[in-house]
C-alpha cells in the first residue's frame, strides 16, 4: 500500500510530475525525489512514470517514500491581514484585472509583509469562496505581470493554474498590448518616435543605465511614444514598450533628456519640485488582448481592451499653465 495517495485537481493539471511534487512536498530533497521516481516509489495511475510526465485531472499518484518527507508547511493565511480595498477593472472565472494604486507593492517584502496586491487578491477570492488553500496542493492565485511600487496601473491576476500558464506564455510571446501614460519634463522634438537604446542593469544600485551605443552586458531596448498634450514645460505621452526591461520607460526617456516628472531615481529635483508630483508620473493605463495564436481557455478574451479610469496625475497635469503653443492629440484620455 502507498503511504500517500494523491488525486490531481484541476489547478494541478498540466504540470510536470517533478515540478508538482517539488511544490507539494518542499521537504523532499531533489535527489530523493528523482530516485523515488526511478525506483517506482512514485507511480502515476499505478504505472511507472517519468519526471517529465504531464499530469491530468483525476490522475492518481501513489507515493511510497518515508514519512518524514510528507511533512508540509502549514498553510499560510497571512493574506487575511491585508486590507480589503481593491480597484477591479474586470473579473471573470479565470482572471482578475486590477488597477493598482501607486504606493502599493505587488508582492510582500520584509517591510510590507502583510499588505501587498497579491495578498489583497487572495483575501478577496478567499472571502468569495473562490480560493480554498486547504484544498490546493500546489496553486494559489498569482500575478501575471508586475509594476513598481510607485507606478500605478493595470495588473493581471490568474485565478486558475490554466489561466496562469496561458497568460505567462502570452506575455513571453508579446501577445498583450500594454500602453502607458506618463508626464515628462520638457517638450519632445517629434510628436511621435520609436527610440532604440542599450540598457545595463546595476543590481547593487537597483537602477539601470541607458546609452546610445552597445556595451558588454547591455540589452537592446525599444520604446515608442506619441505626444498627447503639452502644458508649460511638461508633456503627456502615451508609451509602448516593444521590449520589457526593468525601469525601461523611466530610464530611456531620462536618457534622451526628458525624465518623468516626479521621478526621484532617474529625474531631476529641480524639475520635479515645480510639478508637485510625489512620485513618477507613470501609469499602465490600457491593456488589449492581442492573441495571434490559440489561447485555450482564454480565447474569449482576444481583442478585448480594458482601460484604467483614474490616472492620478492627469487632472493635476491639465492645471499646468499653457506657456507655449499647445499641441494636443484629439484621442488623448479625458
C-alpha positions in Angstrom: 0.0 0.0 0.0 1.3 3.5 -0.8 2.0 5.8 2.2 0.2 8.6 0.3 -2.4 8.7 -2.5 -3.0 12.0 -4.3 -5.6 12.9 -6.8 -4.7 15.5 -9.3 -7.0 18.5 -9.1 -7.8 21.0 -11.9 -5.2 23.5 -10.6 -2.6 20.8 -10.5 -3.2 19.5 -14.1 -0.8 20.3 -16.9 2.3 20.4 -14.7 5.3 18.1 -14.9 5.3 15.4 -12.3 8.6 16.5 -10.7 7.6 20.2 -10.5 4.3 19.3 -8.9 5.9 17.1 -6.2 8.6 19.7 -5.5 6.0 22.3 -4.8 3.7 20.0 -2.8 6.5 18.5 -0.7 9.2 21.1 -0.3 10.9 19.0 2.4 11.7 16.3 -0.2 15.3 16.7 -1.5 15.5 16.6 -5.3 18.0 13.7 -5.2 15.5 11.7 -3.2 12.6 12.7 -5.5 14.3 11.5 -8.7 15.5 8.3 -7.0 11.9 7.6 -6.0 10.7 8.1 -9.5 13.4 5.9 -10.9 12.7 3.1 -8.4 8.9 3.2 -8.8 8.3 4.7 -5.4 6.3 7.2 -7.3 3.6 5.8 -9.6 1.2 7.5 -11.9 -2.1 5.7 -12.2 -0.4 2.6 -10.9 2.4 2.6 -13.5 6.0 3.7 -13.8 6.4 7.4 -14.6 9.0 9.9 -15.6 9.9 13.3 -14.1 8.6 15.0 -17.3 5.2 13.2 -17.2 2.4 15.7 -17.5 -0.5 15.4 -15.0 -4.1 15.4 -16.0 -7.2 16.0 -13.8 -8.1 12.9 -11.9 -4.7 11.2 -12.2 -3.8 9.1 -9.2 -0.3 9.5 -7.7 0.9 6.7 -5.4 3.8 7.7 -3.1 5.9 5.3 -1.2 8.7 7.3 0.3 9.4 7.6 4.0 7.0 9.6 6.3 9.5 12.4 7.1 9.3 13.7 3.6 5.5 14.0 3.7 5.6 16.9 6.1 4.3 20.1 4.6 4.5 23.6 5.8 1.3 24.8 7.4 -1.0 26.7 5.1 -0.2 30.4 5.2 -3.3 32.6 5.9 -1.4 35.9 6.4 -3.3 37.3 3.4 -6.3 37.7 5.7 -4.4 40.5 7.5 -4.3 42.6 4.2 -6.8 45.4 3.7 -9.8 44.6 1.6 -9.6 47.5 -0.8 -9.2 46.6 -4.5 -9.9 48.5 -7.6 -11.3 45.9 -10.0 -11.2 46.7 -13.7 -12.5 43.4 -14.9 -13.3 39.9 -13.4 -14.5 36.5 -14.7 -14.0 32.9 -13.5 -10.4 32.8 -14.9 -8.8 36.2 -14.4 -8.8 39.5 -12.5 -7.7 42.8 -13.8 -6.8 45.3 -11.0 -6.0 49.0 -11.1 -3.0 49.1 -8.7 -2.6 52.5 -7.0 0.9 54.0 -6.6 2.5 53.2 -3.2 1.2 49.6 -3.0 3.7 46.8 -3.6 2.6 43.8 -5.7 4.3 41.1 -3.6 5.2 41.1 0.1 8.7 42.0 1.3 10.4 42.3 4.6 8.9 45.8 5.2 5.4 45.2 3.9 4.8 41.6 4.9 1.0 41.7 5.3 -0.1 44.3 2.7 0.5 43.7 -0.9 -1.6 43.5 -4.1 -1.4 39.7 -4.2 -2.4 39.4 -0.5 -5.4 41.6 -1.1 -6.4 39.5 -4.1 -6.1 36.3 -2.2 -8.2 37.7 0.7 -10.8 38.8 -1.8 -11.0 35.4 -3.5 -10.9 33.6 -0.2 -13.8 35.5 1.2 -15.8 34.9 -2.1 -15.2 31.2 -1.7 -13.1 31.0 -4.9 -9.8 30.3 -3.2 -9.6 27.4 -0.7 -6.0 27.0 0.3 -6.8 23.8 2.3 -7.9 22.1 -1.0 -5.0 23.2 -3.1 -1.8 21.1 -3.5 0.4 23.4 -5.5 -1.5 26.5 -6.6 -2.6 29.9 -5.3 -3.9 32.9 -7.2 -0.9 34.6 -8.8 0.0 37.8 -10.6 0.9 37.6 -14.3 2.7 40.9 -14.5 4.1 43.3 -12.0 4.8 47.1 -11.8 6.9 49.1 -9.5 5.6 50.2 -6.1 5.3 53.9 -7.1 3.9 53.2 -10.6 0.1 52.7 -10.9 -1.9 50.8 -13.5 -3.4 47.6 -14.7 -2.1 44.3 -13.2 -3.3 40.9 -14.3 -4.0 38.1 -11.9 -4.9 34.5 -12.7 -7.5 32.7 -10.6 -6.6 29.3 -12.0 -3.4 27.4 -12.9 -4.6 27.0 -16.5 -5.1 30.8 -16.9 -1.7 31.5 -15.3 0.1 29.2 -17.8 -1.7 30.7 -20.8 -1.1 34.3 -19.8 2.5 33.7 -18.9 3.1 32.3 -22.4 1.2 35.3 -24.0 3.4 37.7 -22.0 6.5 35.9 -23.2 5.3 35.8 -26.8 4.3 39.5 -26.6 0.6 38.9 -27.5 -0.6 41.5 -25.0 -0.7 45.2 -26.0 0.0 47.4 -23.0 0.1 51.2 -23.1 1.4 53.7 -20.6 0.7 57.3 -19.8 3.4 59.5 -18.4 4.3 63.1 -17.9 7.8 64.1 -18.9 9.8 67.2 -18.3 10.2 69.3 -21.4 8.7 69.2 -24.9 9.6 66.5 -27.4 11.2 67.3 -30.7 8.9 64.9 -32.5 5.2 64.3 -32.0 5.9 60.5 -32.1 9.0 58.4 -32.4 10.5 54.9 -31.9 13.5 55.1 -29.6 16.3 52.5 -29.6 19.0 52.2 -26.9 21.1 49.8 -24.8 20.3 49.1 -21.2 22.6 47.9 -18.5 21.3 46.9 -15.0 23.3 47.6 -11.8 21.9 45.2 -9.3 23.7 46.7 -6.4 22.2 50.2 -7.0 18.8 48.8 -8.2 18.9 51.1 -11.2 19.6 50.8 -14.9 21.7 52.9 -17.3 20.8 53.6 -21.0 23.2 54.5 -23.7 23.0 55.1 -27.5 25.8 52.6 -28.2 26.0 48.9 -27.3 28.3 47.8 -24.4 29.2 44.5 -22.7 26.2 43.1 -21.0 23.8 45.7 -22.4 20.3 44.7 -23.6 18.8 46.3 -26.7 15.6 48.3 -25.8 12.9 49.9 -28.0 10.4 52.4 -26.7 7.7 54.0 -28.7 5.9 57.2 -27.8 3.5 59.8 -29.1 2.7 63.2 -27.6 -0.9 63.6 -26.4 -0.7 67.1 -24.8 1.7 69.8 -23.8 1.4 72.1 -20.9 4.1 74.6 -20.0 7.4 72.7 -19.7 5.8 69.3 -19.5 4.4 66.8 -22.0 1.9 64.0 -21.6 2.9 60.9 -23.6 1.4 57.6 -24.5 4.2 55.0 -24.4 4.5 51.5 -25.8 7.2 49.1 -24.8 8.5 47.0 -27.6 10.9 45.4 -25.2 10.2 44.9 -21.5 13.2 45.7 -19.3 13.5 47.0 -15.7 12.7 50.7 -15.4 12.8 50.9 -19.2 10.4 53.8 -19.7 11.8 55.9 -16.8 15.5 55.3 -17.8 15.0 55.6 -21.6 13.2 58.9 -21.5 15.6 60.3 -19.0 18.5 59.3 -21.2 17.1 61.5 -24.1 16.7 64.4 -21.7 13.1 64.0 -20.8 12.8 62.4 -17.4 9.5 61.6 -15.9 8.0 64.3 -13.7 8.3 63.2 -10.0 10.9 60.5 -10.6 13.3 60.6 -7.7 15.6 58.0 -9.2 16.0 59.0 -12.8 14.7 62.5 -12.7 15.9 65.9 -11.7 15.0 67.5 -8.4 14.9 71.0 -9.9 12.2 69.9 -12.4 10.4 67.6 -10.0 9.6 70.2 -7.4 7.6 72.5 -9.7 5.4 69.6 -10.8 4.3 68.8 -7.3 4.2 65.1 -8.1 5.1 62.8 -5.1 6.4 60.0 -7.3 6.9 59.3 -11.0 4.0 60.2 -13.2 3.7 56.9 -14.9 0.6 54.7 -15.3 -0.1 51.4 -17.1 -3.5 52.6 -18.3 -4.5 50.4 -21.2 -4.4 46.6 -21.9 -5.6 44.8 -25.0 -5.5 41.1 -25.5 -4.0 40.7 -29.0 -3.6 36.9 -29.3 -2.1 35.7 -32.6 -2.0 32.0 -31.5 -4.7 29.9 -29.7 -5.3 30.8 -26.1 -7.1 27.7 -25.0 -9.4 28.6 -22.1 -8.8 32.3 -22.6 -9.7 32.6 -26.3 -12.7 34.6 -25.4 -10.5 37.5 -24.3 -8.9 38.0 -27.7 -9.5 41.5 -29.0 -10.9 42.8 -25.7 -9.5 46.1 -24.4 -9.5 47.5 -20.9 -8.6 50.9 -19.5 -7.9 52.4 -16.1 -10.2 55.3 -15.4 -8.5 57.1 -12.6 -5.0 58.1 -13.7 -3.9 60.1 -10.7 -1.8 62.8 -12.4 -4.0 63.7 -15.4 -6.1 66.3 -13.5 -3.1 68.0 -12.0 -1.2 68.0 -15.3 -4.1 69.8 -17.0 -3.9 72.5 -14.4 -0.4 73.4 -15.6 -0.2 76.8 -17.4 -0.1 76.8 -21.2 3.1 78.8 -21.5 3.7 77.7 -25.1 1.6 76.8 -28.1 -0.4 73.7 -27.0 -0.1 70.6 -29.1 -3.0 68.2 -28.3 -3.9 64.8 -29.6 -7.7 64.6 -30.0 -7.6 61.0 -28.8 -5.9 61.8 -25.5 -7.6 60.4 -22.4 -10.1 62.8 -20.8 
